[in-house]
Amino acid sequence: DGIVKFALDAYSHAPQTNHFQFKMGSDFQYENANEWFKNLDKLIHYVNLDGRVNMFYSNPYAYTKAQSDANLTWTVKTDDFMPYADCPYCYWTGYFTSRPALKGYVRKAGAYLTATKQLDAMTSGNGTRWWQFAQDMGVVQHHDAVAGTEKQHVAYDYAKRICEGITAGEAIVNDALATLMTKSSSTPMQGSAFSQCQLLNQSICEPIASQHSFAGVVYNVEAQYLTQSLRIPVCCDNLEVLNATGDVIEYTVSDTPAGRKGSNPYTLAFQVRVPPTGFSTFFVQPKPASRVLRGGDVSDEAASHWATMQPSKFDPATTPDSIENEFYRIEFDASTGHMTTMTNLQSGVTTSLDQDWYWYNSSATGNGFHAADSSQNSGAYIFRPNASTPFAVQTGAVQNTFSISDTVQEVTQVWNSTWLKQTVRLYRGVRAAEVEFTVGPVPFHDGFGHEIITKYKTSIASDKTFYTDSNGREMQTRVRDYRETWTLNLTEPVAANYYPVNALITLNDSTAQFTVLTDRSEGGSSLTDGELELMVHRRILYDDGRGVGEPLNETTSCTPYPDFRRLGTGLVVTAKHFLQLEKPAAAPSVFRPMQQQVYAQPIIAFTPLTVTPQQFATTYNTQRSLIQAPLPANVGLMTLSSRGEKQLLLRLAHLYGINEDPVLSKPATVDLGKILNGVTIEKVEEMSLSANQPLSNIKK
């Protein structure tokens, strides 16, 4: 009777047609299929005995077709359903950030799998070698995996699976690069000659730790030319860098940051230009004595521009107050150490800019599950600060160290000597300021849960409005304290305004647009006009009662279950933001290419160098593209993979949203016969987006 009444009530409120769907099940359901369907059979039988409602098993296609056949005009919903809440104090906005290291690892592995598929496909692979890697990546797309809402030992298992997948991918990439680099069968390159360094984010690269001479092969996943800034940890400070043709290029040598040295005490910074969906080689070798210069460049005149400032208490006489490249200048306050201004040097757009770090104190009542009152904890799923105003990480001056060279200008900032540091960089030729931060171990023994955020405060008059990406695609308009299709009862002024930021968050007024791109999924908002805030780390005392069953307190290890205890120190996370300031009309044409570049980080494979770079370039291909020409600037190569013998799967995507750019948002035309090098196309069949059936088989 209850089901019949529910169906009739639903029809009375939405009587456009007489079709209504009941969705079966929920999380933690379907543990016993026999029991489930036996009871459904009974339910359908007794509902139909009533005679007023006809219930039967169906599917989304049948329901959609029945509604479509009614030939009615339907309302169009353009906003989404974010953020979710299952009680007035229970916003599911914590998982946007939970387990940031795992989120970053999944993002990195996804790009690595894309590269693995491309190289396998273009070297006669059949897809079988990367299949387990793809399965592992499929598992971590579960809603309690990359979301960060699993138990600690399960998170470790996901990371282990990703590591195993990348390790398998390394062998495929190394073999493919060896095949593509081989010029003559008499001098083949061997895949075993290559090694990769998965800990470059920690400035660790054991294969080259003691090497004075080595070659690096950089593979570009994107279908456009890539100018990539690299930071390679090395053994010595008297090295130089050469490009694919053996010419010395500009570079910088600096000390590897304290705490990240491993076996590589120095870092080489330089840029390489890589062809679309292809690779380019660089060489590192000892610098001739006549050119030895600590931290120098390739030319004597360039060397005069190099200067490394030692840490100081912001004495304006010894410390520069800005960094810049050809696109942007960022100025810093000499007394506080904070950013003060960002200027676009090409358009003249400028804004005040202050970045600061804060932490929200997590609500911790001890009552894990929600009620009609305000007793909800913050946890892996739910973000619930106990106050709307966060605490500042640093109340005094920030310690700045400036390094200026022709390759990169940067300032390293110490916000907290034990757990929060960052470096702001402007690379030559890069249209974004890179903010690389290291957070952790987050304080925990003070008895408070800490949810770490950074705020970027500008003078832009954003009028409560900001924008976040929808899974990297169309931008979604967000208005503070407002929902487009229903009336918001604001019970959580912070958490209710948090949204998922998978790629970028941006705000603007009539003259300027400020954008922050992320290298992993994070939660973000604009709680004050002109400000953007992003949550980058969480360490919490209590469980939120949504199924995890333990607090979100990540440590370096733990004891096996069921005797679970956390061991070691809290999780340390290194991540990046990328800042852009443009005129609003031009902003998408700047942040869309950067979005692709941030996501599809290149792969670097290293090999010892036993001959001169010139001899190496004579024997092997040091630069090559898998495609005949770059794709149009608004088209991305999403998938290039083998589907078995003589079959390839190709997915292309338009990179711009509707009306984002007057030129780049227009449709693009691509000649499929002129994409892949060395491939003759005999037949093309258009498939569904999931590629599991021909498009012609799909009924509409």
N, C-alpha and C positions, 0 to 999 in steps of 0.2 A: 504493500500500500504506500509506503514511503517513497519508493522509486516512482510509482505512478503519479503521486502528488507532486513530486519534484519536477517531473517532466511537464506536467500540465501547468505548473507555476511558471516554468521557464518559457513555455510557449505563450503564456498570457503576457509576459513582459517583452517578448521579441517575436511577434507573430508574423514575420515576413514570410516564412515557409513553415511547413509542419514537420521539418526534419531537425532533430536534436541529437548531438553526440554525447555519449557517456564514455569518458576516457578511463580505461582499465588500469588499476594498479597505481603504485607510487614507489618511492625509494624503499628499500628493504622488503620488497614484495617478490612474488613469483618463486619462492623457495621450493614450492611443491606444486608442479604444474598439474598433476592429476587432481589434487584437491581443489586447486583454483578453478579449473575448467568444469569440474563436476558441479561445483557450487554455482558457477555462471550458468550452466545448463538449467539448473533448477530455477534460478532467478528469471531467466528468459521465459521459461515455461509458465511460471505463476503470474508474471506480469502480463503475458499475452492472454491468460485466462480471464483477466479483468475486462478485456475487450476495448478499452479506451486508448491504449497505447500499443503499438506494434514494435516489439524489441527484437533485434537480430544481430548476429556478428557482422561487423563491417570493417572498413579500412578508410584511411584518409582520402584515397582516390574516389571511392564510392560516395562518401559524404560530400566532397567538393563538387563532384559531378551533379549530384542531386540538387545542390544549392545553385549551381550554374544553370541547370536546366529550367530553373524557375524564372530565368530571364529578368532578374531584378537589378536595380542600381544599388550598389553597396557603398557605404562610407569607406573612405581610405584613411588608414592610420599611418602617419609618417613618423611619429615618435616611437620610442621603444618602451619596455616595461621596467627599465632600470631606475632606481635600485629596488630590489625586492625587500619586503618586510613581512614577517608573520605575526607581529604584534606591534603596538605603537612605539615600543622601545627596542625593537629587535630588527635593525636594518642589516641585511646580509651584504655589508660593504667591506668587511674585514678580509674576506677571501680574495679581494682584488689584489692584495699585497702579500698575504700569508705565504710563507716559505719562499722568500725572494730568490734564494740561491737556486732552488729547484726550478723556479720560473725562468731564471736566466739560462739554466742548463737546457731546459726544453727548447727555448728559443734558439740557442746555439746549435743544438742537435738537429732541429728542423732544417736550418740552413745547410748544415753539413749533409743531411740526407739528400737534399735537393742537388747539391754538388755531386754526391756519390752517384745518384741516378744519371745525371748528365754525362759524367765521364764513363760510366759503365756502358751507356747506350751508344756513345760515339767510338767505342773501342771493341765493338762486336760482343758486348755482354748480352746476356739473355734475361737479366733481372733476378736470377736465382741467388746471387751472392749477397744482395742487399735486402732480400725478402725478410729475414729475421730482424734486421735493423728497422724496417718499416713496421713490422708487427710490434716491436718494442715501443716505437713512437706512437703507434695507435693506442697501445695500452695507456700511455701517460696522457692521452686526451680525455680519459675518463673524468667525470665531473668531480671526483674526489682525488684526482691526481695532481694535474697542473694547478688546480684550484688551491692546493695546499691544505686541504681539509681531511687529510689522512693521519693515521697514527705515525709516530716517529719511525718505527722499524719499517713501516710500509713505504715511507718517503725514502729511506735508505735503499729499499729494494728497487724503487723506481729509478733512483740515481744509478744503481748498479746496472740495471737493464740498459739505461741510456749509454753508460760507459762501455758496456759490451757491444752495443750497436755501433758506437763511434769507432771502437777498436776494429770491428769487422769492416767498417767503412774505410778506415785508414789503408787497409791492405788493397782494397779496390782502387782507391784514389792513387796510391803509390804505383800500382801496376799500370793504371791508365796513363798517368803522367809519363812513366817510363816508355810506354808504347808511343805516345804522341811526341816525345822528345827525340826518339830514335830517328836518325837520318839514314843510316846504312845498316843493313843486316850484319855487316862485318864488325860493327861497333855498337851493339845494342845497349841501351840503358836498361838496367835491372831495377825492378820495383823495390828489391831488398836494399838498394842503395839509399832509399829515402827514409827519413824519420820525421815524425811530427811532434809538436809540443802542445799538449792539451792544457798546460798550466802557464801559458803565456800571461794570463791575467794576474798571475802571482809573480811575474818576472822570473819564471823558472823554465829553463829549456836544457835538460840534461844532455841531449845528443850533441849540442854545440858548446857545452859548458867549458871545455878545455880546448876548443878548436880556434886556431888563429886564422884559418882559411876555410870558408865553406860557401856553398851556393844555396840560395833559397828560391823556391818556385812558388809564385803566388797565383792562385786560381781564382778567377772572377766568375761568380755565379750569374751576375746580371748580364742582360743582353745589350748593354751600352758600355762605352768606355768607362773605366774606373780609375780615378786618381786616389790612391790609398795611402794614408799616413800610417807608417809602421813603427813600432817600438820593439826592438829585438834585444833581449838581455845577452850580454857577451862577457867574455873573460877579461878583456883588456881594453885600455883606453887609447891604444896607438893603432887603431884599425881605420880602414877607409871602405867606402861602399862604391860599387860600380854597377851600371845598368846592364841590360841584356846584351848590348853590343860591346861591352867592355870599357865603357867610358866612365870616368869618375864623376859621381853626382854629389850634390850637396847633402850634408848630413850633420848631425850633432851627437856628441858623446857626452853623457852625464852619468853621475852616480845613480845606481838603482836605489829607490827610496828605502830607507831603513825599515826593517821588518819584512821586506819582500825580496831580499837579495838571493837567497838560495846559494847556488854555485856560480851565479852570474852577477858580479859586483857592479857592472857598468851596463848602460842602456844606449843603444844606437837608435836615433830617430831620423827617419828619412821618408821620402815619398817615392812610390812607383806608379807608373801608368800601365794599366793592364787592359788588353783588348777585350771586347765583349765576349762573354762565355768562352773564355780562353785563359791562357797563362802567360806570365812574363817572369824572367829570371833576374835576380840580383846576386851580386857577389860581394863577399866580405873578405878582406885580406889585410896583412900588416901594411901600414903606411910607410912609404920610404922615409928614411931619416930626414931627408931634406924638407919633408912636409909635416913632420910631427908637430902637432899643436893640440894641447889638452882642450877638449871640448870645441875643436875648431871646425872649420868648413873646408871646402875643397880648394879655395883660392885664397891667396894672401890678403887681397882686399876685402873678401868676405869675412876673414878671420878678425878683422878690426872691429866688426860689428858685434862679435860675441862677447858677452859679459855675463858672469854669474854672480848675483848678489847674495851675500851671506845673510842668514836670518838677522833681523834687526827689529827694534821697537819703532819702526816706521819713521825713521829719520828722513825727512824729505830730501836732505842733501845727498844721501847715499842710496835711496830706494826709489825706483821709478813708481809712478802712480797709475800707470796704465799698460795694457797690452793691446796689440792690434795686428791685423793682417790687411789685405787689400779690401776686405768687405766690412769688417767691424772693428770698433774700438771699445774696450771696456775699461772704465776708470775705477780706481779704488780710493777710499778715504785713508789718508795717512795716519789718522788717529785711531780709527776703529778697525781698520783692515778690511771692511766690507766693500763690496761693489757699490758704486754710486750712480753710474751712468753707462748706458749702452747706446752706441751711435752706429748707424749704417752709413759707412763712408761713401757709398755710391749714390744713395738716394737722399742722404741728408736727414733721414728720419732719426729722431733721438727720443729717449725716454729715461727718466730716472729708473735705476734698477738697484734694489737692495736684496741680497739673498741672505737668509738666516735659517738656522736649524732649530727645531723644537721637538718636544715629545708630549703626547697626550698621555695622561694617567688613565689606565684602563679601569673601567668600572669592575669592581670585584666585591660582590656581596656574598659570595659563597653559594648563592642559589643559582644553579646552572641553567635550569629551563625557565622559559618565559612564563609570566603570569599577566594578569590585567594591570599589575602595578609596575613600578620601575625597578624591579629586582634583577634584571637581566645582566649577566656578565658579558664582558668582551671576551672573544675567543677566536678560534680559527675561522669560523664563518662570520661572526658578528663583530662589527666595530661599534663600540659604545664607550666614548670617553666619559669620565665622571664630571667634566666641566667643558665648556665651549672654548675656553682660553688655554692654549698649550703653554708648557714651560720652556723657556729658552735653554738650549744646551750650553751656551756660553754667554755670560753676562758682561764679561770684560772684552778687551781688545783681542782680535784674532791675529795670530802670528803668521806673517806672510814672508815667503821667500820667492823672489822673482828670478826667472831665467829668460834671457832674451837672445835669440839667434835669428839667422835668416830663414831657418826652417820652421821653427815654432817659437812662439812666445808664451810663457806660462807663469802662473803664480801658484805655489803650493801653500795651502792654508791649514793651520792646525786649529780646529775648533775645540777639541778635547784631547789632551795628550795621550789618553789611554784608549779611546774608542771612536774618535771621529776626525778624519782628515780628508782633504780633497785637493785636487789640482784643477785649475781652470786653464784651458789651453786654446790658443788660436793658431792653427796650422796655416801655413801659406797655401792659398788656393782652395781652402775649405770654407764653404759658406755657412758656418755654424761655429759657435763656441762650445767646446767640449768641457763638461764638468764631470770629472771622474772622482768618485767618492768611495771611501772605505769606512764602513760602519760596523762596529762590534769589537769585542763582545759587549752587547747592550747591557747596561747596569741592571742588576736583578735582585741583589741582596739588600736593597733598601726597602723591600717590601711592596714595591709598586710595579705594576705592569707598564711597560714603555712601548708606545707606538710612535715611531720616529718619522718625522716629516721634515721637508724643506719647503720654504716659501720663497717665491720670486715676486717681489713687490715693485710694480711699475707705476707710472703716472698716467697710464691709459684709462680713459673714462669708459669702462666696459658696460655700465648700466645693467648690472646683475647677470649679464649674459656671457657664456663661454662655450667652447665646443670641444667635444672629444670624438675620437674615431670610433666607428662601429666595426670592430675586428679588423682594423686596417683599411677599411673601405670608405663608404660615405661618412661624412662628418655629421654628428648629431648635435643639434642645438640644445644647450642646457641653460635654464634660467633658475637662478637661486630661489629657493622656497616656492617653487611653482611646478605644476604638472599640466601638460597641455590638455589631456583628456579626462582629468578628474580633479576634484578639489582636494588639495593636500592639507591634512591636519598635522601641523609641524610639531612633533613631540621630541625629535632629536635634531636640533639645528645644524649639527656638524655631520653626523652619519647620514642623515637624509639627503644631504647635498653632495655625497661622494658618488663617483661614477668610475667605471672601469676605463683605464687608459692603457690600451694595448700598444698603441704606436705614438700618439701625440695628444697634447692638450693645448688649446690656443684661445686667446681673447684679443679683441680689437676695439678701436673706435674709428672715426672717419679718416684718421691720418696715419695710424700705426697699428701693426699686428705683431704680437709677441707670442712665440711658439716654443714649447718644450717637447722634444722628442725623447722617448725612453727606449732603453735597450732590452726591456722586459715588461711584462704587464704589471701595472701599479694602480693603486687607487688615487684619485685626484679630485680637486674641486677648485672653486673660486668663491671663498666665503666673504671676501671683501672686494669691491670694485678695484680693478687693476692688479689683483693678486692671483697667482696660481700656486696651489700647494699640492705636493705629491707625497704619499706615504711610501717609504722605502724599506722599512724593517719593522718587525713586531716581536716582542717577547713578553708573554702574558702569564699571569699567576694561576688563573682558573680556566676550567673548561666552560664552554657556553651552552652545553646541553643539546647539541644538534647531531650527536652521533660519534664524534671523535673519541670522547671518553678520557681525554687527558689535556692538560694545558698546552698551549702553543709555546713551548720553551725549547728551541732547537739548540743542541749541543754537538760537540764533535763526535761523540759516540754514546752508546747506551748498552746496558746489559740485555741479554735475550729475554723475551717474554716467556712465561708469565711473570717472572721476577724482574719487572722492568724498573731500571734506575738510570737516570741520565748521568753521563760521565764526561769529564773534560770541561772545556770552557764553552761559552756561548758562541753561536754562529757569527762569523765575520763575513760580511758581504761587500764585494767591490762591484760597483755598477756605474753607469754613465747616463747623463742627460746631455742633450744638445740644444743650444739656445739659438733662436733666430729672431731678428727684428726686421720687418719689411713693411712696405706700403700694403694695405689690405688687398688691393687688386693683384699684387704680385706674389703674395705669400704662398698660395698653393703651388705655384711653379717652382718655388724654392723648397717647401717642406716635403712635397711628394718625392722628388729624387733623393733627398736625404733620408726619408723614411725607408726607401728601398735599400739604400746603402747601409743603414743601421741594421736592418734585418738580415740582409744577405752578406754577412761578413766573409771576406775571402779566406781561403784555406792556404796555409803555408807549409810546404814540405822542404826539409833541409837535407843536404847531402855533402859529405866532405869534399873539399876541393884539392885535388892532387896535381892539377895542371894549372896553367894560367887561365884567367877568365877568357882571354882571346882564343886559346886553344880549345877550351870547353865549348865556346860558341861556334867554333869551326866544326866540331865533332857532333854536336847535338843541336836540336831546335831549342832555342832559348826563348822564343815567343811565338805564340800560335793562337788562332781563334777557331772555335768549332762552328761558327756561323759565318756566312759569306759577308755580311755587313751588319752594322748595329741596327737593331729594331728602332722604329720611331720612338721619340722621347716619351710618348704617352702610352707605350705598350710594354708590358712586362712578360718575360718568359717564366711562367709559373712551374711548368713541368716539362721535362724532356727525359723520357725513360723508355726502357725496352719492354715490349709486350711479348717477347718470344722472338723466334727467328723471323727476321725481315719485317718486324712490326715495331713501330715507335708510337708512343703516346705523347702528344704535344698539346699543352694548354697555354693559351695566351690570355692576357687580361688587360683591360683598359685601366690605367693607373689613376685616372682623375674622376672625380665626382661630377655629376650633372651641374653645368654652369659654374664650376669652380674657376675655370680659366677660359677667356674668350677664344683662345686658339686650341689649347691642349685638351680641353674637354670635348672637342669635336670628335666624331668617329674617325678611326684610323684604318687604313688599308694596308694589308700585308700580303705579299706574294709568297705562299707557302713553298713554292718550288725554288725560291731563292733564299731560304733561311739556312739550311744545314750544309756545311762543307762536306763534299765527298759522298753525298747521299742523293740518289736518283729516285724520285717519288713515282711509283707506278699507280697508286690508288690512294685516294683520300676518303675517309668515312667520318662524318661528323657524329660525335658521341654525346651522351648526356654529360653533365658536369662531373658526375662521379665516375664516368667512363665505364659503367657496367652494362650499357646497352646502347645500340644506335639511336640517335635522336629521332629517326623516322619511326621507331617502335613506340615512342611515348605518345600516349593518347592525351588529347587536351579537351 
